[in-house]
Amino acid sequence: MGVNKGIQVSGGQITAGVIAVGDRAIAIADRTRIELAGGPLEEIGEKLAELTRELQRNAAALDDADDLLESTTRIADELGKEKPSKTTIRGILGAIADGAKSVTSVVLATGALEHAVMALL
């Protein structure tokens, strides 16, 4: 039998939020959607979603794309806290910007999110 890079399910089921299969596949649970009516986290959530989209769109051009995408989940976790830490978020954003410095759109999205965090939190 040849190499199978897909998923085979027999006699059962798979229940998952996201699944990635195959070479260089990436699956990210979209936890960047911070659903608040108004308030500062709504704008920050939009900027975080944009950063996540840019990282996904440019994953092939980035070293450690998986780690950079996982960093957006850590930011979402921090934003979900009662009192999010600007220092923690800025540190993670700095690591993303450094890891993606060759991709202008990612660096710009990172800067926009950092600006929103500093202005609104």
C-alpha positions as a Markdown table, in Angstrom:
| # | Residue | x | y | z |
|---|---|---|---|---|
| 1 | Met | 0.0 | 0.0 | 0.0 |
| 2 | Gly | 1.3 | 3.5 | -0.8 |
| 3 | Val | 1.8 | 6.5 | 1.4 |
| 4 | Asn | -1.5 | 7.9 | 2.7 |
| 5 | Lys | -1.4 | 11.6 | 3.6 |
| 6 | Gly | -5.1 | 11.8 | 4.2 |
| 7 | Ile | -7.4 | 10.7 | 7.0 |
| 8 | Gln | -9.1 | 7.4 | 7.1 |
| 9 | Val | -12.0 | 6.8 | 9.4 |
| 10 | Ser | -13.6 | 3.4 | 9.6 |
| 11 | Gly | -16.4 | 2.5 | 12.1 |
| 12 | Gly | -16.1 | 5.8 | 14.0 |
| 13 | Gln | -16.1 | 9.5 | 13.7 |
| 14 | Ile | -13.8 | 12.5 | 14.2 |
| 15 | Thr | -15.0 | 15.5 | 16.1 |
| 16 | Ala | -12.6 | 18.4 | 16.1 |
| 17 | Gly | -12.6 | 22.2 | 15.9 |
| 18 | Val | -9.8 | 22.1 | 13.3 |
| 19 | Ile | -7.8 | 19.4 | 11.5 |
| 20 | Ala | -4.7 | 19.7 | 9.3 |
| 21 | Val | -3.5 | 16.9 | 7.0 |
| 22 | Gly | -0.6 | 16.6 | 4.7 |
| 23 | Asp | 2.8 | 18.2 | 4.1 |
| 24 | Arg | 3.1 | 21.6 | 5.8 |
| 25 | Ala | -0.6 | 21.6 | 6.7 |
| 26 | Ile | -1.6 | 24.2 | 9.3 |
| 27 | Ala | -4.7 | 24.2 | 11.4 |
| 28 | Ile | -5.5 | 27.1 | 13.7 |
| 29 | Ala | -8.6 | 27.3 | 15.9 |
| 30 | Asp | -9.9 | 30.8 | 15.3 |
| 31 | Arg | -9.8 | 32.0 | 18.9 |
| 32 | Thr | -9.0 | 35.5 | 17.7 |
| 33 | Arg | -12.6 | 36.5 | 17.3 |
| 34 | Ile | -13.3 | 38.3 | 20.5 |
| 35 | Glu | -17.0 | 38.8 | 20.4 |
| 36 | Leu | -17.8 | 41.9 | 22.5 |
| 37 | Ala | -20.3 | 44.5 | 21.5 |
| 38 | Gly | -18.3 | 47.7 | 21.6 |
| 39 | Gly | -15.4 | 48.3 | 23.9 |
| 40 | Pro | -11.7 | 48.1 | 23.3 |
| 41 | Leu | -11.4 | 44.4 | 22.9 |
| 42 | Glu | -13.6 | 44.4 | 19.8 |
| 43 | Glu | -11.1 | 46.5 | 17.9 |
| 44 | Ile | -8.2 | 44.6 | 19.3 |
| 45 | Gly | -9.9 | 41.3 | 18.3 |
| 46 | Glu | -10.3 | 42.6 | 14.7 |
| 47 | Lys | -6.6 | 43.5 | 14.6 |
| 48 | Leu | -5.7 | 40.1 | 15.9 |
| 49 | Ala | -7.9 | 38.4 | 13.4 |
| 50 | Glu | -6.1 | 40.4 | 10.6 |
| 51 | Leu | -2.7 | 39.4 | 11.9 |
| 52 | Thr | -3.8 | 35.7 | 12.0 |
| 53 | Arg | -5.0 | 36.0 | 8.4 |
| 54 | Glu | -1.7 | 37.5 | 7.2 |
| 55 | Leu | 0.3 | 34.8 | 9.0 |
| 56 | Gln | -1.9 | 32.1 | 7.3 |
| 57 | Arg | -1.7 | 33.8 | 3.9 |
| 58 | Asn | 2.1 | 34.1 | 4.1 |
| 59 | Ala | 2.9 | 30.8 | 6.0 |
| 60 | Ala | 5.0 | 29.4 | 3.1 |
| 61 | Ala | 7.3 | 32.5 | 3.2 |
| 62 | Leu | 7.9 | 32.2 | 7.0 |
| 63 | Asp | 10.2 | 30.1 | 9.0 |
| 64 | Asp | 8.4 | 28.6 | 12.0 |
| 65 | Ala | 4.9 | 29.6 | 10.7 |
| 66 | Asp | 3.3 | 27.2 | 13.1 |
| 67 | Asp | 4.9 | 28.8 | 16.1 |
| 68 | Leu | 4.0 | 32.3 | 14.9 |
| 69 | Leu | 0.4 | 31.3 | 14.4 |
| 70 | Glu | 0.3 | 29.6 | 17.8 |
| 71 | Ser | 1.5 | 33.0 | 19.2 |
| 72 | Thr | -1.8 | 34.5 | 18.1 |
| 73 | Thr | -3.6 | 32.0 | 20.2 |
| 74 | Arg | -1.5 | 33.0 | 23.2 |
| 75 | Ile | -2.5 | 36.6 | 22.6 |
| 76 | Ala | -6.2 | 35.6 | 22.4 |
| 77 | Asp | -5.8 | 33.7 | 25.7 |
| 78 | Glu | -4.2 | 36.8 | 27.3 |
| 79 | Leu | -7.0 | 39.0 | 26.0 |
| 80 | Gly | -9.6 | 36.7 | 27.5 |
| 81 | Lys | -8.3 | 37.4 | 31.0 |
| 82 | Glu | -10.1 | 39.9 | 33.2 |
| 83 | Lys | -7.1 | 42.2 | 33.1 |
| 84 | Pro | -4.9 | 41.4 | 30.0 |
| 85 | Ser | -1.2 | 42.2 | 30.4 |
| 86 | Lys | 0.1 | 44.7 | 27.8 |
| 87 | Thr | 3.6 | 43.6 | 28.6 |
| 88 | Thr | 2.8 | 40.0 | 27.8 |
| 89 | Ile | 1.0 | 40.9 | 24.6 |
| 90 | Arg | 3.8 | 43.3 | 23.5 |
| 91 | Gly | 6.4 | 40.6 | 24.1 |
| 92 | Ile | 4.6 | 38.0 | 22.0 |
| 93 | Leu | 4.0 | 40.6 | 19.2 |
| 94 | Gly | 7.8 | 41.4 | 19.3 |
| 95 | Ala | 8.6 | 37.8 | 18.7 |
| 96 | Ile | 6.1 | 37.6 | 15.8 |
| 97 | Ala | 7.5 | 40.7 | 14.2 |
| 98 | Asp | 11.0 | 39.4 | 14.6 |
| 99 | Gly | 10.1 | 36.0 | 13.1 |
| 100 | Ala | 8.2 | 37.6 | 10.2 |
| 101 | Lys | 10.5 | 40.5 | 9.5 |
| 102 | Ser | 10.8 | 39.4 | 5.8 |
| 103 | Val | 7.1 | 39.7 | 5.2 |
| 104 | Thr | 5.9 | 43.3 | 5.2 |
| 105 | Ser | 2.2 | 42.7 | 5.5 |
| 106 | Val | 2.7 | 40.6 | 8.7 |
| 107 | Val | 5.0 | 43.2 | 10.2 |
| 108 | Leu | 2.3 | 45.9 | 9.5 |
| 109 | Ala | -0.5 | 43.8 | 11.0 |
| 110 | Thr | 1.7 | 43.2 | 14.0 |
| 111 | Gly | 2.3 | 46.9 | 14.4 |
| 112 | Ala | -1.4 | 47.7 | 14.0 |
| 113 | Leu | -2.3 | 45.2 | 16.8 |
| 114 | Glu | 0.4 | 46.6 | 19.1 |
| 115 | His | -0.8 | 50.1 | 18.5 |
| 116 | Ala | -4.4 | 49.1 | 19.3 |
| 117 | Val | -3.3 | 47.2 | 22.5 |
| 118 | Met | -1.3 | 50.2 | 23.7 |
| 119 | Ala | -4.0 | 52.7 | 23.0 |
| 120 | Leu | -7.0 | 50.7 | 24.2 |
| 121 | Leu | -5.9 | 48.6 | 27.1 |
